């Protein structure tokens, strides 16, 4: 057999050998609500150049004769057997995230308003939502100091980014990038099976990003120019985590001390990864303070609902000391690592 060829980080090979591990799309019948399911497995037969037999990974380290034949074209990630022992969680995550492009929003155009919402903290300390027919109606009811929590939702919107790159991997300098609601999606970092890539679900965020807000996603070249094939409204904390993983020497991870850039301590960066301010209802403050401090944000949902998620990922990647084991509780950090490093378990 021919040896697999690799790029600089050792992944994304084109020759599929027996023993290699692959992630692939398994297309579903047309009467289901999803186009395909994302699957994982090990190649056990490559005698047919147009089809590969794969032992599907079920997560329990057992085969159970769960094999299938797939087209090489359905493979989304390829891990040659010879490099699997050298893989790390950070290397895999870097390979998944390396093509994410960050930009600031320049302009947004909206179409067909679906509803207007106002979120607030009630007397029991829980977040509640009121719906209105229009922004004008909401403004008549909501106190002036709480109007920041009014959001207009739309059936459709689109816009363009600025032409300025945010990170060094952006090869589209001096070109604006188009984005639209139908391509909105988010990363799977807190699901039953963590992949680090995009969910299949699309177009679910009816609140458009604001001018100068970060968005992040995968860019393609279309007939009319650059566009985001998949994207999401991005928090500055995720941008920091991405930079740690993909561009660890970037100046944003350093302090400027008398004209010299000195790498920030991990503790300082960990503090910058804290997303708890996006949801004060999880903090240990009085209900009256929650009412005063509460503000809803339009960022990726895991930054809001899983306040320590980026800190936990960073701890697993950059401070890998093993916490005290608990056989009854599987920590997020352990689940994150085992889901991304599945190819070492099959």
C-alpha positions as CSV (number, residue, x, y, z in Angstrom):
1,X,0.0,0.0,0.0
2,X,1.1,3.6,-0.6
3,X,2.0,5.7,2.4
4,X,-0.4,8.4,3.3
5,X,0.7,11.9,2.5
6,X,0.2,14.7,5.0
7,X,0.1,18.4,5.4
8,X,2.1,20.4,8.0
9,X,0.1,19.2,11.0
10,X,-0.1,15.5,9.9
11,X,-3.8,15.4,9.2
12,X,-6.1,15.5,6.2
13,X,-4.6,12.7,4.2
14,X,-5.7,11.5,0.8
15,X,-4.7,7.8,0.9
16,X,-7.0,5.6,3.0
17,X,-5.3,2.5,4.4
18,X,-6.6,-0.3,6.6
19,X,-6.3,0.7,10.2
20,X,-6.8,4.4,9.6
21,X,-9.5,6.2,11.5
22,X,-12.0,8.5,9.7
23,X,-14.9,10.8,10.5
24,X,-17.6,10.7,7.8
25,X,-21.1,11.7,6.8
26,X,-23.7,8.9,6.8
27,X,-26.6,10.2,4.7
28,X,-30.1,9.6,6.0
29,X,-33.5,8.9,4.2
30,X,-35.3,12.0,2.9
31,X,-38.2,11.6,5.4
32,X,-35.9,12.4,8.3
33,X,-35.3,15.9,9.7
34,X,-31.5,15.7,9.1
35,X,-29.6,15.3,5.9
36,X,-26.9,13.1,7.4
37,X,-25.4,11.9,10.7
38,X,-21.8,12.4,11.6
39,X,-20.1,9.1,12.3
40,X,-16.6,7.8,13.2
41,X,-14.8,4.5,12.6
42,X,-11.8,2.5,11.5
43,X,-11.1,1.3,7.9
44,X,-11.1,-2.5,7.8
45,X,-11.2,-3.0,4.0
46,X,-10.0,-0.8,1.1
47,X,-9.8,-3.3,-1.7
48,X,-12.5,-1.4,-3.6
49,X,-11.1,2.0,-4.7
50,X,-14.6,3.5,-4.7
51,X,-15.8,2.1,-1.4
52,X,-14.3,1.6,2.1
53,X,-15.5,-0.8,4.7
54,X,-15.5,0.9,8.1
55,X,-16.0,-0.5,11.6
56,X,-18.2,2.2,13.1
57,X,-17.1,3.5,16.5
58,X,-20.0,3.3,19.0
59,X,-18.2,4.7,22.1
60,X,-18.2,1.5,24.0
61,X,-14.9,0.1,22.6
62,X,-16.8,-2.9,21.1
63,X,-17.4,-3.8,17.5
64,X,-20.8,-5.5,17.7
65,X,-20.5,-6.1,13.9
66,X,-21.5,-2.5,13.3
67,X,-19.8,-2.1,9.9
68,X,-20.7,-0.2,6.8
69,X,-19.4,0.7,3.4
70,X,-18.7,4.4,2.6
71,X,-17.5,6.5,-0.2
72,X,-14.1,8.2,0.3
73,X,-15.9,11.4,-0.7
74,X,-18.0,11.3,2.5
75,X,-15.0,11.5,4.7
76,X,-14.6,14.8,6.6
77,X,-11.5,14.0,8.7
78,X,-8.8,11.3,8.2
79,X,-6.4,10.1,10.9
80,X,-3.7,7.7,9.5
81,X,-2.9,4.9,11.8
82,X,0.8,5.8,12.0
83,X,0.1,9.3,13.4
84,X,-2.6,8.4,15.9
85,X,-0.2,7.7,18.8
86,X,1.3,11.2,18.3
87,X,-2.0,13.1,18.3
88,X,-3.0,15.4,21.1
89,X,-6.3,17.1,21.9
90,X,-4.9,20.4,21.0
91,X,-3.6,19.3,17.7
92,X,-7.0,17.8,16.7
93,X,-8.8,21.0,17.8
94,X,-6.3,23.1,15.9
95,X,-6.9,21.1,12.8
96,X,-10.7,21.5,13.2
97,X,-10.5,25.3,13.9
98,X,-7.6,26.3,11.7
99,X,-9.9,27.6,8.9
100,X,-12.2,29.7,11.1
101,X,-12.1,33.3,9.9
102,X,-12.9,36.2,12.3
103,X,-14.2,39.6,11.2
104,X,-16.0,42.6,12.5
105,X,-19.5,43.3,11.2
106,X,-19.7,46.4,8.9
107,X,-23.4,46.5,7.8
108,X,-26.6,44.5,8.4
109,X,-29.8,44.5,6.4
110,X,-33.0,43.0,8.0
111,X,-36.1,41.6,6.4
112,X,-39.5,40.5,7.8
113,X,-39.5,41.1,11.6
114,X,-40.9,38.0,13.4
115,X,-41.2,39.3,16.9
116,X,-39.7,41.6,19.6
117,X,-38.7,40.2,23.0
118,X,-37.7,41.8,26.3
119,X,-35.9,39.7,28.9
120,X,-35.8,40.5,32.6
121,X,-35.2,38.9,36.0
122,X,-38.4,38.2,38.0
123,X,-38.8,38.4,41.8
124,X,-37.8,34.7,42.1
125,X,-34.4,35.4,40.3
126,X,-35.3,33.7,37.1
127,X,-35.0,35.1,33.6
128,X,-38.4,35.7,31.9
129,X,-39.3,36.8,28.4
130,X,-42.1,39.1,27.2
131,X,-43.1,39.3,23.5
132,X,-44.3,42.4,21.7
133,X,-45.6,43.1,18.2
134,X,-43.1,46.0,17.6
135,X,-40.1,47.8,19.0
136,X,-42.3,50.9,19.5
137,X,-44.8,48.9,21.7
138,X,-41.9,47.5,23.8
139,X,-40.4,51.0,24.3
140,X,-43.8,52.2,25.7
141,X,-43.8,49.4,28.3
142,X,-40.1,48.8,29.2
143,X,-38.3,51.2,31.5
144,X,-35.6,53.4,29.9
145,X,-32.7,51.8,31.7
146,X,-33.9,48.3,30.7
147,X,-34.4,48.9,27.0
148,X,-31.0,47.4,26.2
149,X,-32.7,44.1,26.8
150,X,-35.1,44.6,24.0
151,X,-34.3,42.5,20.9
152,X,-35.9,42.5,17.5
153,X,-36.0,39.1,15.8
154,X,-36.2,38.6,12.0
155,X,-37.1,35.9,9.6
156,X,-34.2,36.9,7.4
157,X,-31.1,39.2,7.5
158,X,-27.8,39.5,5.8
159,X,-24.7,41.7,5.9
160,X,-21.1,42.3,5.2
161,X,-18.0,42.3,7.3
162,X,-15.2,44.9,7.2
163,X,-12.2,44.1,5.0
164,X,-9.8,43.9,7.9
165,X,-8.5,40.6,9.1
166,X,-8.6,39.9,12.9
167,X,-6.1,37.0,13.0
168,X,-3.2,36.0,10.8
169,X,-4.9,33.0,9.2
170,X,-7.3,35.3,7.3
171,X,-6.1,35.1,3.7
172,X,-8.9,37.4,2.4
173,X,-7.3,40.7,3.3
174,X,-9.0,43.9,1.8
175,X,-12.1,41.9,0.9
176,X,-15.5,42.1,2.6
177,X,-17.3,38.9,3.5
178,X,-21.0,38.3,3.0
179,X,-23.1,36.5,5.7
180,X,-26.7,35.6,6.0
181,X,-29.1,34.2,8.6
182,X,-29.7,30.9,6.8
183,X,-26.0,30.0,7.2
184,X,-25.9,30.7,11.0
185,X,-24.7,27.8,13.1
186,X,-22.6,27.1,16.2
187,X,-19.8,24.8,17.3
188,X,-20.5,21.5,19.1
189,X,-18.6,22.0,22.3
190,X,-21.3,20.9,24.8
191,X,-23.3,18.1,23.3
192,X,-23.6,14.5,24.1
193,X,-20.9,13.8,21.5
194,X,-18.5,16.7,21.4
195,X,-16.9,17.2,17.9
196,X,-15.5,20.8,18.0
197,X,-17.0,21.4,14.6
198,X,-20.3,22.9,13.5
199,X,-23.7,21.5,14.4
200,X,-26.0,20.5,11.6
201,X,-28.6,22.9,12.7
202,X,-28.7,26.2,10.7
203,X,-30.4,29.5,10.7
204,X,-31.8,29.5,14.2
205,X,-30.6,32.8,15.5
206,X,-33.2,35.5,14.5
207,X,-31.2,38.3,16.2
208,X,-28.7,39.8,13.7
209,X,-25.2,40.8,15.0
210,X,-24.5,44.5,15.6
211,X,-22.0,46.7,13.8
212,X,-18.4,46.1,15.0
213,X,-19.4,42.8,16.7
214,X,-17.2,39.8,16.0
215,X,-18.5,36.9,13.8
216,X,-16.6,33.7,13.0
217,X,-17.0,30.9,10.5
218,X,-15.9,29.1,7.4
219,X,-15.5,31.2,4.3
220,X,-15.9,30.2,0.6
221,X,-15.6,31.9,-2.7
222,X,-18.9,32.2,-4.6
223,X,-20.0,33.6,-7.9
224,X,-20.5,37.1,-6.3
225,X,-17.6,37.0,-3.9
226,X,-16.7,35.8,-0.5
227,X,-19.4,34.4,1.8
228,X,-19.6,32.6,5.1
229,X,-20.8,29.1,4.5
230,X,-21.2,28.6,8.3
231,X,-20.8,31.3,10.9
232,X,-21.8,32.5,14.3
233,X,-21.8,35.7,16.4
234,X,-18.7,35.3,18.4
235,X,-17.6,36.4,21.9
236,X,-14.2,37.9,22.6
237,X,-13.6,34.9,25.0
238,X,-13.9,32.4,22.2
239,X,-11.6,34.5,20.1
240,X,-9.0,34.3,22.9
241,X,-9.4,30.5,23.2
242,X,-9.1,30.1,19.4
243,X,-5.9,32.2,19.5
244,X,-4.4,30.1,22.2
245,X,-5.0,27.0,20.2
246,X,-4.3,28.2,16.6
247,X,-2.0,31.2,16.9
248,X,-0.3,30.9,20.3
249,X,2.4,33.5,19.5
250,X,-0.2,36.2,18.6
251,X,0.5,39.6,20.2
252,X,-3.0,39.6,21.9
253,X,-1.7,36.9,24.2
254,X,1.1,39.1,25.4
255,X,1.5,42.2,27.6
256,X,3.3,45.2,26.2
257,X,5.8,46.1,28.9
258,X,7.9,49.2,28.1
259,X,7.7,48.3,24.4
260,X,8.5,44.6,24.8
261,X,5.9,41.9,24.4
262,X,5.9,39.4,27.3
263,X,3.6,36.4,27.2
264,X,0.7,36.6,29.6
265,X,0.6,34.2,32.5
266,X,-1.9,31.3,32.1
267,X,-3.8,32.6,35.1
268,X,-4.2,36.0,33.5
269,X,-5.5,34.5,30.3
270,X,-7.8,32.2,32.2
271,X,-9.4,35.2,33.8
272,X,-10.0,36.7,30.3
273,X,-11.7,33.5,29.3
274,X,-14.4,33.8,32.0
275,X,-17.8,34.2,30.5
276,X,-19.9,34.3,33.7
277,X,-20.7,38.0,33.1
278,X,-23.0,37.0,30.2
279,X,-25.5,35.5,32.7
280,X,-25.5,37.1,36.2
281,X,-28.4,34.8,37.3
282,X,-25.7,32.1,37.9
283,X,-23.7,34.4,40.2
284,X,-24.0,34.5,44.0
285,X,-25.7,37.9,44.3
286,X,-29.1,39.1,45.5
287,X,-32.2,39.0,43.3
288,X,-32.3,42.8,43.4
289,X,-28.7,43.0,42.1
290,X,-29.5,40.4,39.4
291,X,-32.4,42.6,38.2
292,X,-30.1,45.6,38.0
293,X,-27.2,43.8,36.4
294,X,-28.9,41.5,34.0
295,X,-28.3,42.0,30.3
296,X,-29.0,39.7,27.4
297,X,-26.2,39.2,24.9
298,X,-26.1,38.0,21.3
299,X,-23.1,35.7,21.4
300,X,-22.7,31.9,21.0
301,X,-25.1,30.1,23.3
302,X,-22.4,28.0,25.2
303,X,-20.7,31.2,26.3
304,X,-24.0,32.2,28.0
305,X,-25.2,28.9,29.4
306,X,-21.9,27.2,30.2
307,X,-20.0,30.0,32.0
308,X,-16.8,28.1,32.6
309,X,-16.6,26.2,29.3
310,X,-13.7,28.0,27.7
311,X,-11.7,28.0,31.0
312,X,-12.3,24.2,31.2
313,X,-11.1,23.6,27.7
314,X,-8.0,25.8,28.2
315,X,-7.2,23.9,31.5
316,X,-7.4,20.6,29.6
317,X,-5.2,21.8,26.8
318,X,-2.6,23.9,28.6
319,X,-2.8,22.7,32.2
320,X,-3.3,19.0,31.8
321,X,-2.7,18.0,35.5
322,X,-5.2,15.3,36.3
323,X,-7.9,16.3,38.8
324,X,-8.9,14.0,41.6
325,X,-10.8,11.1,40.0
326,X,-14.4,10.5,40.7
327,X,-15.8,7.3,39.4
328,X,-19.4,8.5,39.7
329,X,-18.9,11.8,37.8
330,X,-17.3,12.3,34.5
331,X,-16.0,15.9,34.3
332,X,-16.6,18.1,31.2
333,X,-12.8,18.2,30.7
334,X,-12.6,14.4,30.5
335,X,-15.6,14.1,28.2
336,X,-14.1,16.8,26.0
337,X,-10.8,15.0,25.7
338,X,-12.3,11.5,25.2
339,X,-14.8,12.7,22.5
340,X,-12.0,14.4,20.5
341,X,-9.5,11.6,21.0
342,X,-11.9,8.8,20.1
343,X,-9.5,7.3,17.6
344,X,-7.2,6.1,20.4
345,X,-10.1,4.1,21.8
346,X,-11.1,2.0,18.8
